[in-house]
Amino acid sequence: MRINIGTKRWNLRKAPSDILPSNTIMVDLQVNEEQILGRMKPKTRYNIHLAGRREVKVREAGLDELPVWYSLYQETAQRNGIVLDSIEYFKQVLTTTAEDTASPADIKLLLAERHGKPLAGLFWASSGGRATYLYGASASTGRENMPTYALQWAAIKLARKNSCKEYDMFGVSRNADPAHPMYGLYRFKTGFGGRLFHRQGCWDYPFNAEVYDSFRAKEMVSQGYHIR
C-alpha cells in the first residue's frame, strides 16, 4: 500500500520474481584494509591468506581473454544448474560504459590464476561511488587454493583504489535459510564482514489487466534468475 501513495491509479504491484537479487551484502570501504580484514569472519580471513600462500594471483583480463572466463562460467553453470547466458552477453557487459549517464560505469574482468592456470573469475563494476560484484565463476578443480577468496579481496582493494565507499556483493538469500537456493552464497559472502541489505525488488505497473494476469502466471511457474 505504501508504495502506491501518490500514484493516480494505485496500480503498482509486487512482481512474482525479481530480475536481479533483492538481498545483498554491502561491505563498508571507508576504513583501512586492516579494519576491513578485521571485520571478516576468521575463516574468510584465513582463506584469503591461504590463497596468498598458495601463490594465487589476481589480475585484470582484457576482452581477448573473455573465452577463458566463459569456459569457467560454463563449468560453474553446469555444476550449479544456473541459467547459462551467451558469450556475446558478457562481451556486451564488459564493453558497457554508460558514458551518457550521470554515473558512468567502469567494468573490469578479473581472473585468479595459480601458476598460470585460470581458477576463477569475476566481473567487477563501479559507478557513483559503489563497486559491485556482478558475475562470478570458478573451476571445479583447484578450489583448495581458495581462488574465489583471493578474487573478492582483490575486488575490494580495487574498489578502494577507485575511491568507492562500498562494495556490493550482489545477491544472497534473505536470511540464513539452508533450504534457499542462494544459501551457499549467503554463507560465502557474509564471511567478508558486510551488512545484509534488503531492497524492494521488482514491481510491475500493468496497463492491460488480462494480458498481465497471463504474464504473471507464466512468471510464477519459472524458478527465477538463479536456477535453471
BAFI-3210 file (N, C-alpha, C; in Angstrom, 3 decimals, decimal comma, padded with zeros to 6 digits):
// residues 228
n [1|2|3|4|5|6|7|8|9|10|11|12|13|14|15|16|17|18|19|20|21|22|23|24|25|26|27|28|29|30|31|32|33|34|35|36|37|38|39|40|41|42|43|44|45|46|47|48|49|50|51|52|53|54|55|56|57|58|59|60|61|62|63|64|65|66|67|68|69|70|71|72|73|74|75|76|77|78|79|80|81|82|83|84|85|86|87|88|89|90|91|92|93|94|95|96|97|98|99|100|101|102|103|104|105|106|107|108|109|110|111|112|113|114|115|116|117|118|119|120|121|122|123|124|125|126|127|128|129|130|131|132|133|134|135|136|137|138|139|140|141|142|143|144|145|146|147|148|149|150|151|152|153|154|155|156|157|158|159|160|161|162|163|164|165|166|167|168|169|170|171|172|173|174|175|176|177|178|179|180|181|182|183|184|185|186|187|188|189|190|191|192|193|194|195|196|197|198|199|200|201|202|203|204|205|206|207|208|209|210|211|212|213|214|215|216|217|218|219|220|221|222|223|224|225|226|227|228]
n.u [000,833|001,951|003,768|002,210|001,227|000,494|000,366|-001,669|-003,420|-003,065|-001,774|000,598|002,254|003,736|006,172|006,128|008,669|012,132|014,180|016,817|018,906|017,333|018,324|021,335|024,884|026,592|029,724|031,526|033,767|035,055|037,120|040,407|042,455|043,234|041,250|039,027|039,666|039,659|036,971|035,989|034,909|036,777|037,475|037,156|039,100|041,338|041,286|041,767|044,426|045,527|045,189|047,061|049,427|049,396|050,096|048,241|047,332|045,837|044,595|043,815|041,913|041,738|039,467|040,034|040,490|038,109|036,957|038,312|037,221|034,583|034,678|035,162|032,800|030,850|031,449|030,815|028,061|027,058|027,751|026,254|023,690|022,652|021,257|022,420|024,081|024,900|028,162|028,308|026,632|028,168|030,255|029,021|028,486|031,092|032,023|030,438|029,927|028,263|028,436|026,773|025,353|024,746|026,398|028,894|029,813|032,349|033,743|035,271|037,149|038,252|040,716|041,647|044,563|046,710|049,984|049,764|047,445|044,029|041,699|039,470|037,080|035,746|033,259|033,574|032,241|032,003|030,369|029,204|030,421|030,170|031,218|030,568|030,029|029,428|029,239|030,337|032,633|034,046|036,561|036,148|038,220|041,122|040,070|040,826|042,792|041,669|040,770|038,518|038,258|040,582|039,989|037,744|038,892|040,804|039,043|037,807|039,989|040,581|038,284|038,565|040,869|039,784|038,356|035,855|033,078|031,668|031,183|029,287|028,162|026,228|023,768|022,282|020,716|017,700|017,930|019,627|018,890|019,016|017,548|017,162|017,930|020,077|021,590|024,187|025,697|025,066|026,385|029,057|029,430|028,686|030,809|032,672|032,253|030,375|027,235|023,902|021,628|018,444|016,595|013,727|013,075|011,628|008,915|005,679|003,771|000,879|-000,720|-002,631|-004,914|-005,825|-003,901|-001,705|-002,292|-001,962|000,740|001,857|001,128|002,676|005,213|005,252|005,519|008,057|011,503|013,071|016,022|018,215|018,220|018,164]
n.v [-001,202|001,243|001,874|002,732|005,191|008,448|007,851|007,852|005,788|003,676|001,297|-000,133|-003,190|-005,851|-007,747|-011,228|-012,385|-011,394|-009,591|-009,108|-009,812|-009,119|-009,055|-008,401|-008,152|-005,569|-004,141|-002,016|000,396|002,551|002,533|001,427|-001,163|-003,106|-002,870|-003,643|-006,322|-007,137|-007,124|-009,280|-012,750|-015,161|-017,522|-016,710|-014,697|-016,273|-017,931|-016,091|-015,372|-017,907|-018,368|-016,547|-017,699|-020,001|-019,070|-017,864|-015,648|-012,568|-010,834|-008,204|-008,879|-008,745|-008,006|-009,905|-012,167|-013,137|-015,660|-017,375|-016,719|-017,463|-020,199|-020,995|-020,058|-021,620|-024,080|-023,614|-023,041|-025,500|-027,087|-026,019|-025,749|-023,326|-020,528|-020,232|-017,798|-016,269|-015,955|-013,601|-011,963|-011,437|-010,132|-007,764|-006,777|-006,343|-004,343|-002,203|001,154|003,274|006,089|008,223|008,839|010,153|008,840|007,317|003,970|001,684|-001,171|-004,242|-007,243|-009,722|-012,166|-015,054|-016,839|-019,696|-020,467|-019,795|-021,060|-020,618|-020,243|-019,032|-016,368|-013,001|-010,482|-007,076|-004,012|-000,445|002,499|005,691|005,848|003,333|-000,020|-003,087|-006,560|-008,397|-010,866|-014,209|-016,968|-020,277|-022,843|-026,399|-027,819|-027,285|-025,785|-025,928|-024,103|-021,700|-019,660|-018,024|-016,501|-015,007|-013,538|-011,946|-010,404|-009,013|-007,597|-005,944|-004,389|-003,146|-001,620|000,204|001,498|002,843|004,789|004,075|003,888|001,767|-001,784|-003,826|-007,001|-008,407|-010,314|-012,666|-015,161|-014,289|-014,634|-016,728|-019,363|-022,661|-024,033|-022,334|-021,550|-019,811|-019,943|-020,915|-018,861|-016,900|-017,813|-017,707|-014,965|-013,419|-013,865|-011,927|-009,753|-007,717|-005,820|-007,063|-006,256|-005,241|-004,865|-003,458|-004,924|-006,035|-004,331|-004,214|-002,357|-002,782|-002,309|-003,532|-005,520|-008,165|-009,308|-008,986|-010,684|-013,174|-013,058|-012,822|-015,278|-017,020|-016,182|-016,880|-019,637|-020,043|-020,444|-018,318|-016,124|-017,410|-020,172|-022,843]
n.w [000,000|000,792|-001,233|-003,308|-002,622|-003,605|-006,284|-009,273|-009,896|-008,141|-008,898|-008,889|-008,478|-006,623|-008,241|-009,241|-009,249|-009,023|-011,267|-010,746|-007,832|-004,713|-002,199|-000,579|000,228|001,725|001,825|003,839|002,783|003,798|005,605|006,698|005,122|006,994|008,922|007,441|006,950|009,602|010,240|008,984|008,974|010,845|009,352|006,702|006,497|006,971|004,702|002,664|003,209|002,917|000,173|-000,770|000,210|-001,282|-003,684|-005,410|-007,871|-008,776|-011,535|-013,916|-016,786|-020,384|-023,161|-025,079|-023,635|-022,857|-023,629|-021,855|-019,376|-020,019|-020,310|-017,661|-016,592|-017,935|-016,826|-014,154|-014,348|-015,239|-013,064|-010,963|-011,935|-013,008|-014,880|-018,186|-019,863|-023,055|-024,642|-026,023|-024,598|-022,293|-023,481|-024,203|-021,641|-020,661|-022,321|-021,833|-020,905|-020,326|-020,770|-021,218|-018,975|-015,627|-013,887|-015,030|-015,978|-014,929|-016,017|-015,278|-015,875|-013,808|-013,186|-011,403|-010,903|-010,707|-010,945|-013,618|-014,445|-015,004|-012,406|-011,333|-011,863|-012,128|-012,810|-012,365|-011,351|-011,259|-010,167|-009,439|-006,862|-005,797|-005,849|-007,535|-007,439|-010,110|-011,687|-011,141|-011,462|-011,327|-011,482|-011,249|-010,244|-008,164|-006,145|-003,548|-003,270|-002,757|-004,659|-005,119|-002,836|-002,912|-005,194|-004,401|-002,392|-003,872|-005,495|-003,633|-002,792|-005,209|-005,509|-003,369|-004,268|-006,388|-005,142|-004,152|-001,918|-000,939|-001,291|-003,179|-002,827|-004,099|-004,151|-002,246|-000,128|001,658|004,390|006,837|005,622|005,056|003,123|001,023|-002,393|-002,704|-000,456|-000,128|-001,255|000,583|002,898|002,022|001,276|003,513|005,093|004,564|006,091|005,676|005,745|005,833|003,345|002,327|-000,571|-002,325|-004,508|-007,687|-009,263|-010,810|-013,229|-014,453|-017,582|-019,102|-017,825|-018,334|-020,067|-018,430|-016,266|-017,482|-018,161|-015,601|-014,462|-015,993|-015,270|-012,590|-012,563|-013,313|-012,247|-011,569|-011,674|-010,651|-010,823|-013,125]
ca.u [000,000|002,769|004,461|001,248|000,847|000,882|000,103|-003,033|-004,295|-002,758|-001,693|001,876|002,125|004,998|006,353|006,299|010,094|012,989|015,142|018,099|018,735|016,862|019,072|022,751|025,806|027,337|030,956|031,948|035,152|035,543|038,096|041,599|042,394|043,314|039,934|038,139|040,015|039,262|035,523|035,637|034,924|038,136|037,692|037,322|040,413|042,316|041,288|042,437|045,869|045,904|045,318|048,349|050,496|049,343|050,551|047,140|047,493|044,658|044,950|042,760|041,982|041,168|038,351|040,508|040,518|036,742|036,720|038,827|036,141|033,368|034,899|034,927|031,373|030,120|031,692|030,048|026,633|026,753|027,912|025,238|022,374|022,170|020,967|023,640|023,992|025,832|029,408|028,034|026,064|029,253|031,005|028,297|028,700|032,468|032,273|029,480|030,463|027,161|029,024|025,744|024,620|025,409|027,387|029,437|030,226|033,667|033,586|036,532|037,150|039,382|040,977|042,544|045,335|047,799|050,991|049,286|046,204|042,852|040,898|038,212|037,000|034,548|033,009|033,582|031,745|031,915|029,593|028,624|030,992|029,916|031,688|029,619|030,414|028,314|029,184|031,493|032,733|035,248|036,801|035,818|039,485|041,939|039,304|041,540|043,690|040,833|040,852|037,379|038,551|041,579|039,292|036,931|039,787|041,347|037,961|037,643|041,124|040,405|037,228|039,161|041,786|038,947|037,648|034,492|032,749|031,093|031,294|028,049|028,484|025,243|022,932|022,315|019,384|017,198|018,464|020,402|017,950|019,696|016,695|017,137|018,937|021,225|022,154|025,637|026,231|024,905|027,476|030,325|029,541|028,630|032,123|033,503|032,041|029,458|025,903|022,836|020,817|017,258|015,948|012,309|012,891|010,937|007,477|005,025|002,647|000,150|-001,624|-003,693|-005,084|-005,973|-002,594|-000,806|-002,584|-001,347|002,179|002,173|001,012|003,846|006,390|005,176|005,933|009,502|012,261|013,853|017,288|019,334|018,126|017,678]
ca.v [000,000|002,451|002,208|003,347|006,530|009,490|007,454|008,168|004,619|002,640|000,104|-000,822|-004,488|-006,577|-008,791|-012,567|-012,663|-010,234|-009,772|-009,123|-010,117|-008,021|-009,112|-008,351|-007,827|-004,344|-004,022|-000,630|000,594|003,829|002,239|000,900|-002,585|-003,929|-002,841|-004,468|-007,705|-007,403|-007,318|-010,547|-013,946|-015,718|-018,480|-015,949|-014,069|-017,359|-018,390|-015,054|-015,540|-019,204|-018,176|-015,896|-018,684|-020,971|-018,335|-017,480|-014,270|-011,984|-009,778|-007,754|-009,507|-007,966|-008,577|-011,068|-013,318|-013,464|-017,110|-018,016|-016,533|-018,172|-021,602|-021,132|-019,808|-022,805|-025,125|-023,240|-023,185|-026,925|-027,626|-025,495|-025,710|-021,953|-020,094|-020,009|-016,729|-016,429|-015,195|-012,263|-011,190|-010,976|-009,153|-006,500|-006,312|-005,878|-003,145|-001,162|002,236|004,184|007,424|009,248|008,955|010,955|007,990|006,354|002,694|001,140|-002,619|-004,962|-008,689|-010,160|-013,603|-015,602|-017,916|-020,303|-020,967|-019,544|-021,760|-019,887|-020,987|-018,318|-015,036|-012,232|-009,176|-006,028|-002,747|000,675|003,641|006,513|005,606|001,954|-001,123|-004,195|-007,877|-008,721|-012,281|-014,969|-018,337|-020,939|-024,206|-027,434|-028,254|-026,209|-024,983|-025,944|-022,950|-020,563|-018,555|-017,095|-015,582|-014,080|-012,650|-010,961|-009,478|-008,142|-006,706|-004,953|-003,463|-002,357|-000,645|001,257|002,235|003,701|005,715|003,627|003,903|000,488|-002,885|-004,595|-008,386|-008,697|-011,495|-013,730|-015,465|-013,235|-014,913|-017,973|-020,457|-023,686|-024,511|-021,345|-021,872|-018,909|-020,020|-021,059|-017,514|-016,203|-018,227|-017,220|-013,510|-012,833|-014,013|-010,758|-008,737|-006,645|-005,841|-007,573|-005,136|-005,702|-003,931|-003,740|-005,835|-005,571|-004,041|-004,086|-001,436|-003,347|-001,463|-004,400|-006,477|-009,531|-009,754|-009,039|-011,899|-014,283|-012,880|-013,092|-016,718|-017,638|-015,842|-017,559|-021,033|-020,097|-020,545|-017,115|-015,911|-018,124|-021,611|-023,184]
ca.w [000,000|000,904|-002,474|-004,219|-002,167|-004,543|-007,665|-009,695|-010,048|-007,146|-009,735|-008,752|-007,816|-006,478|-009,247|-008,663|-009,092|-009,256|-012,347|-010,060|-006,412|-003,867|-000,941|-000,889|001,308|001,475|002,603|004,029|002,359|004,327|006,649|006,048|004,772|008,195|009,551|006,620|007,264|010,980|010,310|008,341|009,804|010,880|008,279|005,462|006,588|006,830|003,312|001,867|003,432|002,358|-001,274|-000,978|000,433|-002,379|-004,874|-006,295|-008,312|-009,422|-012,489|-014,816|-018,111|-021,471|-023,920|-025,823|-022,742|-022,471|-023,702|-020,642|-018,398|-020,398|-020,013|-016,222|-016,375|-018,378|-015,830|-012,967|-014,660|-015,279|-011,715|-010,051|-012,554|-013,155|-016,242|-018,962|-020,858|-024,172|-024,518|-026,548|-023,494|-021,434|-024,260|-024,040|-020,264|-020,492|-023,122|-021,457|-020,075|-019,973|-020,676|-021,360|-017,715|-014,602|-013,219|-015,998|-015,398|-015,221|-015,929|-015,411|-015,709|-013,002|-013,202|-010,379|-011,504|-009,945|-011,880|-014,964|-014,749|-014,510|-011,435|-011,043|-012,456|-011,797|-013,415|-011,352|-011,903|-010,323|-010,629|-008,372|-005,549|-005,352|-006,683|-007,492|-007,941|-010,999|-012,038|-010,718|-011,958|-010,836|-011,949|-010,263|-009,665|-007,614|-005,191|-002,268|-003,259|-002,369|-005,623|-005,021|-001,736|-003,444|-006,130|-003,688|-001,695|-004,913|-005,929|-002,560|-002,851|-006,427|-005,221|-002,542|-005,138|-007,235|-004,247|-003,857|-000,497|-000,541|-002,244|-003,216|-003,185|-005,139|-004,248|-001,245|000,390|002,556|005,723|006,891|005,394|004,260|002,038|-000,054|-003,411|-002,623|000,893|-000,253|-001,458|001,864|003,794|001,484|001,229|004,855|005,698|004,277|007,114|005,314|006,356|004,973|002,865|001,615|-001,495|-002,544|-005,631|-008,895|-009,197|-012,110|-013,411|-015,598|-018,359|-019,596|-016,731|-018,830|-020,551|-017,276|-015,495|-018,197|-017,991|-014,201|-014,247|-016,603|-014,461|-011,297|-012,685|-013,561|-010,999|-011,316|-012,352|-010,045|-011,038|-014,460]
c.u [000,871|003,393|003,522|000,800|001,374|000,696|-001,359|-003,968|-004,042|-002,564|-000,347|001,701|003,492|005,064|006,548|007,761|010,876|013,989|016,548|017,873|018,272|017,563|020,559|023,563|026,597|028,545|031,370|033,435|035,770|036,419|039,315|041,494|042,441|041,971|038,929|038,403|039,542|037,779|035,086|035,596|036,328|038,436|037,907|038,698|041,522|042,425|041,928|043,947|046,360|046,086|046,645|049,507|050,544|049,687|049,445|047,282|046,220|045,111|043,733|042,972|041,306|040,052|038,773|040,544|039,128|036,442|037,249|037,779|034,955|033,488|034,669|033,438|030,521|030,256|030,870|028,556|026,222|026,791|026,751|023,843|021,794|021,964|022,267|023,395|025,062|027,098|029,222|027,437|027,182|030,176|030,355|028,508|030,077|032,750|031,314|030,151|029,391|027,662|027,979|024,902|025,403|026,499|027,911|029,954|031,640|033,576|034,934|036,291|038,412|039,499|041,942|043,231|046,355|048,749|050,495|047,996|045,012|042,011|039,551|038,254|035,740|034,482|032,824|033,114|031,782|031,158|029,063|029,151|030,755|030,514|030,738|030,229|029,247|028,163|030,459|031,453|034,023|035,345|036,427|037,069|040,244|041,231|039,972|042,536|042,967|040,885|039,704|037,576|039,586|040,938|038,526|037,803|040,429|040,292|037,720|038,770|041,053|039,346|037,763|040,103|041,022|038,033|036,187|034,279|032,182|031,232|030,057|028,366|027,356|024,628|023,178|020,872|018,983|017,715|019,201|019,485|018,611|018,870|016,683|018,228|020,168|021,878|023,682|026,317|026,128|026,073|028,813|030,464|029,457|029,972|033,000|033,145|031,114|028,132|024,889|021,890|019,674|016,704|014,489|012,065|012,113|009,434|006,939|003,960|001,872|-000,778|-002,838|-003,845|-005,130|-004,634|-001,623|-001,040|-001,945|000,168|002,612|002,120|002,221|005,097|006,413|005,615|007,403|010,227|013,175|015,212|018,378|019,295|017,612|016,229]
c.v [001,257|002,856|002,872|004,739|007,570|009,105|007,719|006,966|003,510|001,298|-000,615|-002,107|-005,164|-007,698|-010,149|-012,940|-011,399|-010,544|-009,895|-009,383|-008,907|-008,006|-009,213|-008,081|-006,593|-004,267|-002,559|-000,500|001,865|003,639|001,655|-000,619|-003,488|-003,974|-003,671|-005,940|-008,085|-007,648|-008,638|-011,677|-014,567|-016,673|-017,782|-015,315|-015,115|-017,800|-017,377|-015,203|-016,867|-019,100|-017,505|-016,854|-019,725|-020,316|-018,114|-015,986|-013,807|-010,851|-009,379|-008,365|-008,616|-008,698|-009,838|-012,332|-013,711|-014,960|-017,878|-017,924|-017,433|-019,669|-021,887|-020,995|-021,005|-023,941|-024,870|-023,443|-024,651|-027,524|-027,242|-025,405|-024,321|-021,621|-019,748|-018,935|-016,937|-015,615|-013,772|-011,368|-010,616|-009,999|-007,785|-005,914|-005,672|-004,591|-002,006|-000,116|003,214|005,619|008,537|009,404|009,806|010,178|006,945|005,101|002,331|-000,364|-003,294|-006,463|-009,075|-011,681|-013,965|-016,823|-018,470|-020,965|-020,883|-020,237|-021,001|-020,768|-020,337|-016,956|-014,330|-010,962|-008,170|-004,737|-001,670|001,823|004,386|006,203|004,220|000,976|-002,300|-005,447|-008,380|-010,218|-012,964|-016,374|-018,946|-022,347|-025,194|-027,982|-027,049|-025,363|-024,936|-024,787|-021,632|-019,384|-017,558|-016,092|-014,554|-013,064|-011,554|-009,944|-008,508|-007,140|-005,598|-003,925|-002,580|-001,276|000,509|002,135|003,210|004,621|005,345|003,577|002,584|-000,516|-003,757|-006,005|-009,071|-010,082|-012,584|-014,097|-014,401|-013,407|-016,256|-019,187|-021,509|-024,190|-023,558|-021,659|-020,972|-018,926|-020,169|-019,721|-016,696|-016,535|-017,656|-015,710|-012,856|-012,962|-012,798|-009,551|-007,599|-006,761|-006,346|-006,430|-005,676|-004,583|-004,335|-004,686|-005,212|-005,393|-003,858|-002,991|-001,911|-002,334|-002,254|-005,547|-007,922|-010,099|-009,899|-010,299|-013,122|-014,250|-013,261|-014,596|-017,449|-017,391|-016,615|-019,015|-021,174|-020,103|-019,351|-017,146|-016,838|-019,633|-021,868|-023,639]
c.w [000,000|-000,419|-003,477|-003,782|-003,147|-006,000|-008,007|-009,647|-009,021|-007,833|-009,662|-007,954|-007,730|-007,501|-008,578|-008,439|-009,408|-010,361|-011,766|-008,575|-005,615|-002,514|-001,244|000,374|000,898|002,410|002,644|003,703|002,934|005,565|005,953|005,849|005,996|008,925|008,772|006,901|008,667|011,145|009,699|009,361|009,749|009,726|006,945|005,417|006,365|005,373|002,372|001,993|002,850|000,848|-001,604|-000,809|-000,678|-003,726|-005,893|-006,603|-009,024|-010,331|-013,301|-016,193|-019,144|-022,190|-024,673|-024,967|-022,248|-022,603|-022,487|-019,539|-018,735|-020,146|-018,527|-015,906|-016,786|-017,360|-014,571|-013,185|-014,657|-013,867|-010,807|-010,650|-012,685|-014,629|-016,966|-020,009|-021,926|-023,932|-025,051|-025,471|-022,625|-022,161|-024,139|-022,640|-020,129|-021,241|-022,798|-020,572|-019,617|-019,798|-020,725|-020,098|-016,734|-013,877|-014,197|-015,305|-015,822|-014,974|-016,142|-015,233|-014,957|-013,054|-012,083|-010,970|-010,512|-010,931|-013,324|-015,337|-014,180|-013,586|-011,155|-011,709|-012,013|-012,626|-012,288|-012,011|-010,838|-010,970|-009,422|-006,982|-004,987|-006,352|-006,488|-008,103|-008,784|-011,242|-011,560|-011,284|-011,441|-011,413|-010,845|-009,588|-009,130|-006,584|-003,821|-002,147|-002,968|-003,353|-005,508|-003,886|-002,173|-004,379|-005,403|-002,959|-002,693|-005,393|-004,898|-002,618|-004,094|-006,218|-004,380|-003,367|-006,019|-006,425|-004,019|-002,347|-000,003|-001,671|-002,107|-003,704|-003,942|-005,112|-003,234|-000,905|001,410|003,987|005,671|006,798|004,509|003,084|000,844|-001,075|-003,369|-001,240|000,858|-000,453|-000,176|002,791|003,336|001,662|002,603|005,568|005,513|005,148|006,761|006,042|005,331|004,633|002,023|000,728|-001,684|-003,708|-006,778|-008,663|-010,606|-012,072|-014,639|-016,260|-018,857|-018,606|-017,224|-019,292|-019,377|-016,450|-016,149|-018,035|-016,578|-013,899|-014,813|-015,761|-013,150|-011,381|-013,021|-012,225|-010,755|-011,976|-011,843|-010,238|-012,449|-014,395]
res [m|r|i|n|i|g|t|k|r|w|n|l|r|k|a|p|s|d|i|l|p|s|n|t|i|m|v|d|l|q|v|n|e|e|q|i|l|g|r|m|k|p|k|t|r|y|n|i|h|l|a|g|r|r|e|v|k|v|r|e|a|g|l|d|e|l|p|v|w|y|s|l|y|q|e|t|a|q|r|n|g|i|v|l|d|s|i|e|y|f|k|q|v|l|t|t|t|a|e|d|t|a|s|p|a|d|i|k|l|l|l|a|e|r|h|g|k|p|l|a|g|l|f|w|a|s|s|g|g|r|a|t|y|l|y|g|a|s|a|s|t|g|r|e|n|m|p|t|y|a|l|q|w|a|a|i|k|l|a|r|k|n|s|c|k|e|y|d|m|f|g|v|s|r|n|a|d|p|a|h|p|m|y|g|l|y|r|f|k|t|g|f|g|g|r|l|f|h|r|q|g|c|w|d|y|p|f|n|a|e|v|y|d|s|f|r|a|k|e|m|v|s|q|g|y|h|i|r]
***
